[in-house]
């Protein structure tokens, strides 16, 4: 080793052998991911006359736990609860608060709750209820073909839709 003068730094090198451990998997704890929910029907901006049937449907993706129930709420008030997929039901929209102009603007959400009581809410749908009972607008949803279905021309396919009360 060379002599060093006072004040010069001393450099040392440490050699460590590289050790690898094959196939080690980290253990992860249980995550508490809440469910995800959207409200495709009724859609934001939907206008209807009433009293009338409204079709309600929530699309739900479970988080860490199974879904216990989905609740539909109007201005934070529960109007329907569904416990099994598909998370859909009908709501008879009647006896709503009257307004001076024969209309009622309200907000609807779907809330999904899992078995661990984790809750998720959809984005709100802003709806307009016109209180003209003489011009009902039926709640109709196409059930076949499925959304996004593609057919080669010429094509033959079945068409079906649901009306209030589950009639086809």
C-alpha positions in Angstrom: 0.0 0.0 0.0 1.3 3.4 -0.9 2.0 5.9 1.8 -0.6 8.7 1.9 -0.1 12.1 3.1 -2.0 13.7 5.8 -5.4 15.1 4.7 -5.8 12.8 1.7 -9.0 10.7 1.6 -8.7 7.0 2.1 -10.6 5.0 -0.5 -11.7 1.5 0.3 -13.5 -1.0 -1.8 -15.8 -3.7 -0.4 -16.5 -6.7 -2.5 -19.8 -8.5 -1.9 -20.7 -11.6 -3.7 -24.0 -11.3 -5.6 -26.6 -13.8 -4.2 -29.8 -14.6 -6.0 -32.8 -16.4 -4.6 -34.8 -18.0 -7.4 -38.6 -18.1 -7.5 -39.3 -15.9 -4.5 -42.9 -14.5 -4.5 -43.9 -11.7 -2.2 -46.9 -12.3 0.0 -49.5 -9.6 -0.3 -52.2 -8.9 2.2 -55.9 -8.9 1.4 -56.8 -5.7 -0.5 -60.1 -3.9 0.1 -60.9 -2.7 -3.3 -64.5 -1.3 -3.5 -66.8 -2.3 -6.4 -67.3 -0.1 -9.5 -70.7 0.9 -10.6 -72.2 2.9 -13.5 -75.8 3.9 -14.3 -76.4 3.3 -18.1 -80.2 3.5 -17.8 -81.6 6.0 -17.3 -78.9 8.0 -18.9 -77.9 11.5 -17.9 -80.3 14.1 -19.4 -83.2 11.6 -19.8 -86.6 13.3 -20.0 -89.9 11.6 -19.5 -93.5 12.3 -18.7 -95.2 10.9 -15.7 -96.4 9.2 -13.9 -94.7 6.4 -15.9 -92.4 3.4 -15.6 -88.7 4.0 -15.6 -86.3 1.2 -16.3 -83.3 1.2 -14.0 -80.0 -0.6 -14.7 -76.6 -0.6 -13.0 -73.5 -2.1 -14.5 -71.4 -3.4 -11.6 -67.8 -4.8 -11.3 -67.0 -6.4 -8.0 -64.0 -5.3 -6.1 -62.3 -7.5 -3.5 -65.6 -9.0 -2.3 -68.9 -10.2 -3.9 -71.7 -7.7 -4.3 -74.3 -7.7 -1.5 -76.8 -5.4 -3.2 -77.3 -2.4 -5.5 -79.5 0.4 -4.5 -81.0 3.1 -6.7 -81.5 6.5 -5.2 -83.3 9.7 -6.2 -82.0 12.8 -4.6 -80.4 10.5 -1.9 -83.7 8.7 -1.2 -83.6 4.9 -1.8 -86.3 3.9 -4.4 -85.2 0.3 -5.2 -82.8 -2.4 -4.1 -81.6 -5.3 -6.2 -79.5 -8.2 -4.8 -78.8 -10.3 -7.9 -77.4 -9.6 -11.4 -78.4 -8.3 -13.7 -78.9 -5.3 -11.5 -82.0 -3.9 -13.1 -85.6 -3.1 -12.1 -88.6 -1.0 -12.9 -89.6 2.1 -11.0 -93.1 3.6 -11.1 -92.3 7.3 -11.1 -95.4 8.9 -9.6 -96.3 11.1 -6.6 -93.3 13.3 -7.1 -93.2 16.8 -5.6 -95.1 19.2 -7.8 -93.5 22.3 -9.2 -94.9 25.5 -10.4 -94.1 24.6 -14.0 -95.2 21.0 -14.2 -91.6 19.7 -14.1 -89.3 18.1 -11.7 -85.5 18.0 -12.1 -83.9 15.3 -10.0 -80.7 13.3 -9.7 -80.4 9.5 -9.7 -77.5 7.4 -8.7 -76.8 3.7 -8.3 -74.8 2.5 -5.2 -73.1 -0.9 -5.1 -72.3 -2.3 -1.7 -70.2 -5.4 -1.3 -70.2 -8.0 1.5 -67.5 -6.0 3.4 -69.8 -3.0 3.4 -67.6 -1.1 0.9 -69.7 1.2 -1.1 -69.3 2.8 -4.5 -71.6 5.3 -6.3 -72.2 5.9 -9.9 -71.9 9.3 -11.5 -75.3 11.0 -11.2 -77.9 11.0 -13.9 -79.8 14.3 -14.1 -83.4 13.6 -15.1 -86.4 15.7 -16.0 -89.9 14.6 -15.2 -92.7 16.4 -17.0 -96.0 15.9 -15.2 -98.2 15.5 -18.3 -100.0 12.2 -17.8 -101.5 12.4 -21.4 -98.2 11.8 -23.2 -96.5 8.8 -21.6 -93.1 7.8 -22.9 -92.6 4.0 -22.5 -89.4 2.7 -20.8 -88.0 0.4 -23.5 -84.6 -1.3 -23.6 -83.3 -3.4 -26.5 -82.2 -6.8 -25.1 -81.2 -8.5 -28.3 -79.0 -8.1 -30.2 -76.5 -7.1 -27.5 -74.9 -3.7 -27.7 -71.9 -3.7 -30.0 -73.0 -6.8 -32.0 -71.8 -6.9 -35.6 -73.5 -8.7 -38.4 -72.2 -9.4 -41.9 -74.6 -8.2 -44.7 -77.0 -9.6 -45.5 -77.9 -10.6 -42.0 -80.8 -12.2 -40.2 -81.0 -11.7 -36.4 -83.6 -11.7 -33.6 -84.7 -8.4 -32.1 -86.2 -8.1 -28.7 -87.0 -5.4 -26.2 -88.3 -5.2 -22.6 -91.3 -3.1 -21.7 -92.5 -2.2 -18.2 -93.3 -5.3 -16.2 -90.8 -7.5 -18.0 -93.0 -8.1 -21.1 -91.3 -8.7 -24.4 
